[in-house]
Amino acid sequence: MESKAVVSLANGKKAFGDNEVLKDISLTVNAGDVLAIIGPSGGGKSTLLRCMTLLETLDSGDLSYGDLTVCANDAAGRAVYGGKDVIAAAKTRFGLVFQNFNLFPHYTVLQNVTDALICVQKMPKDEALARGRELLARMGLADKESMVPCDLSGGQQQRVAIARAMAMNPDVLFFDEPTSALDPELTREVLKVIRDLAAEHMTMVIVTHEMGFARDVADHLIFMDGGVIVEQGPASEVINNPQHDRTRAFLANYDRD
């Protein structure tokens, strides 16, 4: 059976002034796949994620979520985006987890998870609360629903952020270095949640510096540097046996246990 593409980007380019941050990036993520993106700071990883999640606009390229074309090149090779309805529809197809949680500080944990369901999806409040409580229970946070974010550890806050990203039942979850703000113990608890989601065949794109985690959890891995995909392939192969000198040099700096 042919895999269904959940999100695909073809020939994506993005520059900030004279700084070309993405240079002709193409990738496809199929349903149930976990894609890890690794590489040095400034290599374009976060900009790629921001373009795919519509926080930045591509200069050129084609971006689609399943059958929904978000942008495509015009005759001059410039990316032309769909209207408000297209963008709104695209935003229902993905969830995004930031490295610094980005929770609403004055909302309770449950309000953080259910706000978009009630305000954006117009879900009945009792239904939204039930969905929120179900997700918090999955994250091991059933007893934290009435707390505010500052009462939680960083790992707990990140698990709330994951629950919030999952609340809209997206086709794909994006993670932008989800453990970079956490100490090793809290990192382990967040990575366990992501491992569990992978075991449930949640489609995910994860920018990470956790090489052992990327090797063990991701199906496919991309190594980016200088705005290009230097090397890609099955995650365990790229990490255990990199083919490109630049990939080898990068991985030499990391513990892969």
Legacy VTK file of the C-alpha trace (Angstrom):
# vtk DataFile Version 3.0
C-alpha trace
ASCII
DATASET POLYDATA
POINTS 257 float
0.000 0.000 0.000
1.384 3.384 -0.958
2.178 5.726 1.933
0.113 8.876 2.180
2.084 12.137 2.194
1.013 14.219 5.184
3.235 17.206 4.414
5.575 17.905 1.531
7.891 20.734 0.582
9.490 21.049 -2.856
12.384 23.403 -3.677
11.838 25.593 -0.607
13.953 28.736 -0.430
14.107 31.463 2.200
16.439 34.437 2.632
16.637 37.195 5.205
18.170 40.073 3.264
21.346 38.710 1.673
21.448 35.715 4.013
20.111 32.671 2.154
18.934 30.462 5.011
17.155 27.746 3.004
18.570 26.782 -0.371
16.294 24.499 -2.363
15.022 22.179 0.383
12.706 19.311 -0.543
11.202 16.745 1.813
8.103 14.609 2.244
6.748 13.140 5.463
4.369 10.211 5.120
1.648 9.160 7.559
3.105 7.443 10.620
6.688 8.492 9.891
9.026 10.193 12.346
11.513 12.543 10.681
14.435 13.883 12.727
16.306 16.987 11.570
19.793 17.521 12.968
22.604 19.959 12.257
24.598 22.857 13.675
23.041 26.065 14.959
22.432 28.461 12.090
22.134 25.603 9.595
18.504 26.396 8.772
16.655 23.802 10.862
14.407 26.153 12.830
13.735 28.351 9.796
12.650 25.246 7.897
10.237 24.352 10.690
8.949 27.933 10.886
8.275 27.960 7.137
6.509 24.597 7.261
4.321 25.771 10.165
3.515 29.124 8.519
5.332 31.286 11.063
7.530 32.438 8.168
6.741 32.601 4.461
8.850 30.910 1.817
10.374 33.049 -0.925
9.843 30.208 -3.379
8.754 26.590 -3.275
5.670 24.417 -3.072
4.208 23.465 0.321
1.239 21.176 0.785
-0.526 19.356 3.593
-2.022 16.225 2.083
-4.396 17.399 -0.653
-4.214 21.028 0.497
-1.807 23.243 -1.467
-0.598 25.980 0.882
1.711 27.748 -1.561
3.060 27.213 -5.065
5.394 29.113 -7.348
4.089 31.633 -9.841
5.607 32.135 -13.308
8.383 34.239 -11.784
9.317 31.479 -9.333
7.915 33.233 -6.264
5.849 31.385 -3.679
2.202 32.454 -3.792
0.139 31.484 -0.763
-3.515 30.528 -0.694
-6.081 32.818 0.916
-7.170 33.010 4.551
-9.351 29.914 4.243
-6.432 27.838 2.950
-4.098 29.061 5.700
-6.742 28.432 8.376
-7.323 24.910 7.031
-3.567 24.225 6.922
-3.188 25.267 10.561
-5.662 22.559 11.617
-3.424 19.895 10.070
-0.348 20.359 12.258
0.597 20.975 15.873
3.771 22.751 16.963
5.770 22.318 20.178
8.340 25.049 20.878
11.562 24.709 22.839
10.399 27.292 25.404
6.872 25.871 25.859
5.017 29.131 24.895
2.186 28.441 27.319
-0.224 31.202 28.373
1.117 32.086 31.845
-2.203 33.197 33.368
-4.231 30.239 32.053
-4.529 27.010 33.973
-3.016 23.874 32.478
-6.459 22.725 31.302
-7.255 26.150 29.791
-3.960 26.077 27.878
-4.892 22.730 26.339
-8.542 23.537 25.573
-8.404 27.209 24.544
-8.005 26.581 20.807
-10.631 23.833 20.823
-13.198 26.223 22.300
-12.171 29.496 20.613
-10.956 28.277 17.204
-12.717 24.971 16.590
-15.873 26.118 18.447
-16.064 22.750 20.164
-18.704 22.622 22.937
-17.011 23.416 26.237
-17.830 20.130 27.973
-16.486 18.184 24.971
-13.304 20.304 24.916
-12.747 19.818 28.645
-13.160 16.051 28.278
-10.623 16.011 25.426
-8.227 18.179 27.433
-8.466 15.941 30.499
-7.930 12.828 28.392
-4.741 14.318 26.892
-3.424 15.491 30.267
-3.966 11.990 31.633
-1.942 10.586 28.715
0.846 13.011 29.619
0.772 11.963 33.294
-0.635 15.345 34.318
-4.192 14.496 35.364
-3.632 16.030 38.803
-2.171 19.306 37.427
-5.125 20.668 35.436
-5.908 23.591 37.749
-2.290 24.726 38.178
-0.712 27.555 36.203
2.489 26.995 34.194
4.846 28.650 36.705
3.831 26.009 39.279
5.148 23.226 37.029
8.614 21.935 36.240
9.996 22.562 32.761
9.330 18.952 31.803
5.730 19.215 32.965
5.286 22.472 31.046
6.609 20.814 27.899
4.200 17.905 28.367
1.340 20.438 28.642
2.608 22.003 25.399
2.559 18.567 23.720
-1.003 17.969 24.957
-2.017 21.376 23.592
-0.445 20.588 20.197
-2.314 17.268 20.092
-5.664 18.742 21.158
-6.664 19.723 17.619
-6.021 16.142 16.462
-3.422 17.215 13.868
-2.061 15.065 11.050
1.531 15.855 12.050
3.321 17.215 15.122
6.367 19.475 14.752
8.894 19.767 17.594
11.529 22.512 17.579
14.282 21.263 19.914
11.719 20.249 22.548
14.321 19.423 25.224
16.898 22.193 24.751
15.570 24.210 27.708
15.505 21.194 30.047
17.991 19.488 32.327
18.864 15.794 31.647
16.266 14.343 34.014
13.428 16.437 32.569
14.734 15.748 29.060
14.238 12.017 29.651
10.612 12.472 30.711
9.760 14.531 27.609
11.603 12.153 25.275
9.624 9.252 26.784
6.377 10.992 25.803
7.662 11.436 22.240
8.829 7.790 22.123
5.332 6.712 23.198
3.771 8.850 20.450
6.130 7.272 17.902
5.073 3.811 19.103
1.469 4.887 18.416
2.516 5.893 14.855
2.000 9.614 15.351
3.483 11.463 12.379
6.223 13.760 13.693
8.989 16.096 12.536
11.548 16.681 15.290
14.454 19.134 15.280
16.750 17.746 17.963
20.283 17.601 19.384
19.553 14.252 21.057
21.419 11.919 18.695
20.714 8.616 20.460
17.027 9.504 20.607
16.994 10.472 16.900
18.702 7.199 15.966
16.337 5.051 18.036
13.005 6.792 17.409
13.134 8.397 13.945
12.491 6.473 10.733
14.246 9.015 8.547
16.887 11.604 9.351
18.037 14.779 7.619
21.370 16.459 8.380
21.236 20.158 7.464
24.088 22.631 7.264
24.418 25.932 5.438
20.792 25.877 4.361
21.022 22.602 2.438
20.322 18.947 3.154
23.844 17.521 3.310
22.828 13.937 3.982
19.637 11.991 4.585
18.478 8.435 4.983
17.299 5.926 7.591
18.102 7.491 10.965
20.198 4.636 12.341
22.269 4.455 9.146
23.032 8.172 8.997
24.012 8.348 12.668
25.910 5.054 12.879
27.537 5.234 9.459
27.505 8.785 8.037
28.699 9.016 4.434
29.524 12.707 4.203
32.611 14.275 5.807
30.559 17.172 7.183
28.087 14.785 8.836
30.927 12.769 10.368
32.549 15.917 11.751
29.257 17.086 13.258
28.421 13.734 14.857
31.931 13.444 16.338
30.880 16.153 18.816
27.922 14.191 20.142
27.335 11.289 22.479
25.195 8.805 20.567
24.347 6.541 23.512
LINES 1 258
257 0 1 2 3 4 5 6 7 8 9 10 11 12 13 14 15 16 17 18 19 20 21 22 23 24 25 26 27 28 29 30 31 32 33 34 35 36 37 38 39 40 41 42 43 44 45 46 47 48 49 50 51 52 53 54 55 56 57 58 59 60 61 62 63 64 65 66 67 68 69 70 71 72 73 74 75 76 77 78 79 80 81 82 83 84 85 86 87 88 89 90 91 92 93 94 95 96 97 98 99 100 101 102 103 104 105 106 107 108 109 110 111 112 113 114 115 116 117 118 119 120 121 122 123 124 125 126 127 128 129 130 131 132 133 134 135 136 137 138 139 140 141 142 143 144 145 146 147 148 149 150 151 152 153 154 155 156 157 158 159 160 161 162 163 164 165 166 167 168 169 170 171 172 173 174 175 176 177 178 179 180 181 182 183 184 185 186 187 188 189 190 191 192 193 194 195 196 197 198 199 200 201 202 203 204 205 206 207 208 209 210 211 212 213 214 215 216 217 218 219 220 221 222 223 224 225 226 227 228 229 230 231 232 233 234 235 236 237 238 239 240 241 242 243 244 245 246 247 248 249 250 251 252 253 254 255 256
